[in-house]
Amino acid sequence: MDMWWKVGLVLVMCWGLTSSEAREEHHDSSPRTAMFRAPLDFGFVPSVVYETHAYYEPGPIGVLFHMVHAFLYVVQPNPFPKDLIVKMVQQNMGGIKGDDYKKPENVVLLLQAIFYELGFIVLTVLGVLFVLFVPIVGLCFCVCRCCENCGGEMHQRQKKNGDCLRGFYMATLIATSVFLAVGVAVTYTANQNITSQIKSTRRLVSTNIRDLKSFANYTPVQIDYLAAQYTTAKNRVLSDLDNIGTLLGGQIHNQLEREVVPALDNALRMTAAMREAKESLESVTTSLETLQEGTGRLQNSLQSERASLSNTLNDQACSNGDVTHTCSTIRGTLSQLALNANFNGLPEVEAPLANLDAVLETDLSNIIQKGYSSFNDTPRMVREQTKGIVSEVKGLLDKSCGEIIGFTKMFPVEPALENFTKFLTESQKNIEAYYPQIDQLDFYRWIGCVVICCMVVLVLAFNFLGLLCGSCGYDKNATPTARGCLSNTGGNLLMASVGFSFLFSWVLMGVVVTTFVVGGNIEKLVCEPLANRQIFKIIDTPYMVHPTKKNVLPGMLFQDPNIDLTIGSLYRDCYENNGLYSALQLETKFNFNKFLNVTVYNLEMAKLFNSVNVDLEGMLLLEQEGKDNLIDFANTGIGEIDYQAYLTEVNKGVTVVDLLSYANELEAQADQLRRGALENALKGHASSIRQIHKDQVVPMEQAMGTLSQSIKLLQKTSKELPIKVTNVLNAIEAAEYLISNNVSHVVKQETEKFIKNIVGYFSQYTVWVKHSLAMEVAQCKPISNIVDSLEIVACSFIVDSVNTFWFGLGGCCMLLIPSIIMSVKLAKFYRRMDTEDVYDDSVDVVVSGYHSEPLYGINNPVMSSYPSYDTMRWYPRASAPPRQPDW
């Protein structure tokens, strides 16, 4: 076992040292995580499935086990004396010398121990008294019966309730024998269970050793897998470094985009404003020319129509009394057939239009697109400026990968595990070599227990045979001296069972007391605390083994008893199938974080990343030509146009009166006249006015609408233009100033995020390795399985069976006492007596003696002289009745 511990310790140290990388499942949760990827997928560590199922279900015999546990609880209801045991161990650590046992503290501990064991002590004392007194009582009983006392005389007194007593004794003996048979069955079942479970022990031993081999064989594979997964983190880092332009440059671009892009967008919108202004000025010029030309034509048409209508109204037909009023009314409206708006006096816009044409000769849109292109070229600039750093970082990653692989090969793990496997194989062979001897010893034990059972079975056999023979041969009409041979044989068999009971009962009780003291105390002091893990609290009590050694286990393994490592915590971790690294708390002896900091993400790599510097001073958003173009646009003179004069004329109607309304009114008045030439002439004038409106007024109204829209747009543009141009130029200058002077802050901030992302890959790897070491690598379930298997074998297989054995056998011993009493009493009714009670009908006197023939009509000379016959002559036994005169 010492060799096994050493080999196991070497393995633990090697496993810990070769598996010092881990993974982190954490990533930056910032909302701006364009460069941050999903967590790394390291896959699953190769797992091993252990064969041992350290669980035992006793089956039907479990009922007996529970009965024994309940009996032991009645005998010993006190809780596990953890504090008492600890005090006894600590105070007597150096051994008791001289009169140390008389010290008060030792006396108190002794009294506490006696109080705890009081139930066992009382039952043990009773058992010892049984062992001592039963042989003595049996001997006295035999001597007494030989002296024809204690029921030894072959004479049975006749009683009126004799049949009732015989039935009671028989029923009681039958019940006692049945319970004895049950006790024997329990005893034999427990005996057989031990033999059966010993074979199961071989399976547990075999599966535990196979699990240990699997434990040793899979651990190197798991360690190699952990080391190989460094490539996953490395490849992701290399991928990000290859795309540093897109990732880091893209983030810098996104940060600057909030200032740069709006400024360029506003500048680009100014080019659209220029084109709209030019289109508006051109529309104003065209519309104004159309209106000026139309005004002249319309004025001539209206003058001609007004003169013609006036001549018609001056006709003789209008002098008649009934139409004079109508003609006068029409004549009064002739002045309305005139122009209302005058477009000839409006100022020209040729000068602003010429200035705007000169501004548009410069392609401002192309200049702004160059600014966009320069800004969008940020990823390329970052990639070019960090090319050297990326190359050096890749070299460091290759170096770290080589160091990790070299570190895993530094320790002779495989040879150690190979030796450990050989050790397990040899141990298994050695254990299996003892199987024949164990089987032989178990056979002897089984034979011994069967012999013990046979002692009780022998008594049972005599009881049942005696009951059978006595019951079958009993004749209630036969007198005690005339009982048959079969009945007499039944009585003799019952007395034989009494004799064997006296012979065997004290021996059986000795076996019961011995097994009870040993098995009961093991159950209460070892098995129960082992089942509820209370025993670990005793072993793990600080300073229990040595006053200067706090914990036992780390003192044995690491020569450092101050480590907070206990056998209980080791068992719990292994029971949960955690890794041996966490179960033995190897992090207290091996600082893996230091190794990871030096190897995975070292200071040299951190220095390289911190030296990342991106210079964007060469970025030009808007050339000076573009800025001058914007200033020229603001100075084109569109703000000096007299927009109010245009709007005043546009808002007027083309004519003083609506020609359509005028024509309709004229036609209505003509309808009021009598039919004739005047009516027709007026309607002709109305038709002419409508045609003038259609051909001349409508086009002018359309031109006026276009002119109005253009003037209003120009007026709005001219009002906002200086402010807009100023804001655009200020925004461009602010963005350029940010790029030239303050971009270092943005670069530093985004570089830190990029580095944090790179470091996050390593952190994910290191945390993953640590988690795997704690939970998945070298899972130590076989260690807890060994403890559980020992508990199953020692307690469930052996101790429970032994306790059930003495429980059944003890019951048999106790039942032998009523069996003895009932057998003795019942034998009187079955055995043939030498004398009996007789009755004289003539004198109505009961005579005790041999069977008297005269009473049955036979001449008996002895009884012929009744007063003078000598009873001592015929009844020489001590139980003979006295002489007649003395009655």
HELIX and SHEET records of a PDB file:
HELIX    1   1 ASP A    2  THR A   18  1                                  17    
HELIX    2   2 GLY A   59  ILE A   61  5                                   3    
HELIX    3   3 GLY A   62  VAL A   75  1                                  14    
HELIX    4   4 LYS A   82  GLN A   91  1                                  10    
HELIX    5   5 ASP A  100  LYS A  102  5                                   3    
HELIX    6   6 PRO A  104  TYR A  116  1                                  13    
HELIX    7   7 LEU A  118  CYS A  146  1                                  29    
HELIX    8   8 GLY A  162  ALA A  228  1                                  67    
HELIX    9   9 TYR A  230  ASP A  242  1                                  13    
HELIX   10  10 ILE A  244  ILE A  244  1                                   1    
HELIX   11  11 GLY A  245  GLY A  249  3                                   5    
HELIX   12  12 GLY A  250  LEU A  313  1                                  64    
HELIX   13  13 GLN A  316  SER A  319  5                                   4    
HELIX   14  14 GLY A  321  GLY A  332  1                                  12    
HELIX   15  15 LEU A  334  GLN A  336  5                                   3    
HELIX   16  16 GLU A  350  LEU A  360  1                                  11    
HELIX   17  17 LEU A  364  ASN A  376  1                                  13    
HELIX   18  18 THR A  378  GLN A  385  1                                   8    
HELIX   19  19 LYS A  387  THR A  408  1                                  22    
HELIX   20  20 VAL A  413  ALA A  433  1                                  21    
HELIX   21  21 TYR A  435  GLY A  473  1                                  39    
HELIX   22  22 PRO A  480  ALA A  482  5                                   3    
HELIX   23  23 CYS A  485  ILE A  522  1                                  38    
HELIX   24  24 GLU A  523  CYS A  527  3                                   5    
HELIX   25  25 GLU A  528  ALA A  531  1                                   4    
HELIX   26  26 GLN A  534  ILE A  539  1                                   6    
HELIX   27  27 VAL A  552  PHE A  558  1                                   7    
HELIX   28  28 ILE A  567  TYR A  575  1                                   9    
HELIX   29  29 LEU A  580  ALA A  583  1                                   4    
HELIX   30  30 LEU A  586  THR A  588  5                                   3    
HELIX   31  31 PHE A  592  THR A  599  1                                   8    
HELIX   32  32 LEU A  603  ASN A  610  1                                   8    
HELIX   33  33 GLN A  624  ALA A  634  1                                  11    
HELIX   34  34 ILE A  638  GLU A  640  5                                   3    
HELIX   35  35 TYR A  643  ASN A  651  1                                   9    
HELIX   36  36 LEU A  659  ASP A  671  1                                  13    
HELIX   37  37 ALA A  677  ILE A  692  1                                  16    
HELIX   38  38 HIS A  693  VAL A  697  3                                   5    
HELIX   39  39 VAL A  698  TYR A  737  1                                  40    
HELIX   40  40 LEU A  738  ASN A  742  3                                   5    
HELIX   41  41 VAL A  743  MET A  775  1                                  33    
HELIX   42  42 LYS A  781  GLU A  791  1                                  11    
HELIX   43  43 ILE A  792  VAL A  799  3                                   8    
HELIX   44  44 ASP A  800  TYR A  830  1                                  31    
HELIX   45  45 PRO A  854  TYR A  856  5                                   3    
HELIX   46  46 PRO A  861  SER A  864  1                                   4    
HELIX   47  47 TYR A  866  SER A  868  5                                   3    
HELIX   48  48 THR A  871  TRP A  874  1                                   4    
HELIX   49  49 GLN A  884  ASP A  886  5                                   3    
SHEET    1   A 3 HIS A 155  GLN A 156  0                                        
SHEET    2   A 3 THR A 835  ASP A 840  1                                        
SHEET    3   A 3 VAL A 845  GLY A 849 -1                                        
END                                                                             
